[in-house]
Amino acid sequence: MATKISMLAIDLAKGSFQVCAVGPDGTVLYNRALSRTRLAALLAEQPTCIVAMEACATSHHWGRVAQRHGHEVRLVPAAY
């Protein structure tokens, strides 16, 4: 049985991104570093969920990529 991911928390960087998948009960399912291409592929193949990331220069680009695949995007201000 596959575990459903309810949220992807993404820490954006230049070359690699840290992605943390969280289940519906709040448990961390995985936490791994991904390349740009692999992040784009993950967003495309992942069933719709919440995608949270810090609001920064590239978050708008990645937010649009996630929205194209049906995800709900939440940008978190850096102060939090």
N, C-alpha and C positions, 0 to 999 in steps of 0.2 A: 504494500500500500504506500503510495507516495504521500509525503507530508505536504500540506498546503502552506504556502508562504503568504502571509498577510501583509508584510511590509519588507521593503528593501531599503536599507539605510546606506547611502553612498557617500564616501569621502572622496571628493574630487581632487585630482592632481594633474600634472602635465602628462606623464607617460603611463602610470598605472593607477588604478582606483581601488580603494578598499571597499568591499561590499559585504554587508552584514544582512543575512536573511533572518527574519523573525516570524515565528509561527503565530497562530491565532491566540494562543495562551501566553504569549510573551517570551517563549523560550528561543534561544539563539540556535538556529538550525545549521548555519555555517557562517564563517567570517574569513574571506579570502581576498587576495589581491588579483585584479584582472587588468588586462591590457585594454586599450581603446576598442579594438575590434571585438574582443570577447565581451566587453560590457554592452556594446551595441547588439551583439547576438543574444546575450542574456535577456535584454529588454524585449527583444523580438519574440523569443521563444517562451518567456515566462507568462503564465496566465495573469490576468489583470490583478493588480494589487496597488497598495500605496507605495510610492517612491519618494523618500525623504532625502533631502540633501541641503547642505549649507548654501545660503544665497551668496553667490560670488559671480565673477565674470562669466565663467563657463557653465554655470548651473542653468541658465536660461536655454542654452543650446541642448544640454542633456535633458532638460525638462520637456522640451519640444519633441525630442526623440522618443521619450517615454510616453508622452501623450499620443503620439502617432500610433502606438501599439495598445492604446486603451487604458493605460495606467493613470491613477490619480496622483498628481505631483504636488508635493508640499515643500516649499522652500523655507528653511528655517534661518532667521537672522543670526549673524555670527555672534551676537551678544548672548545667545542662549547656548 
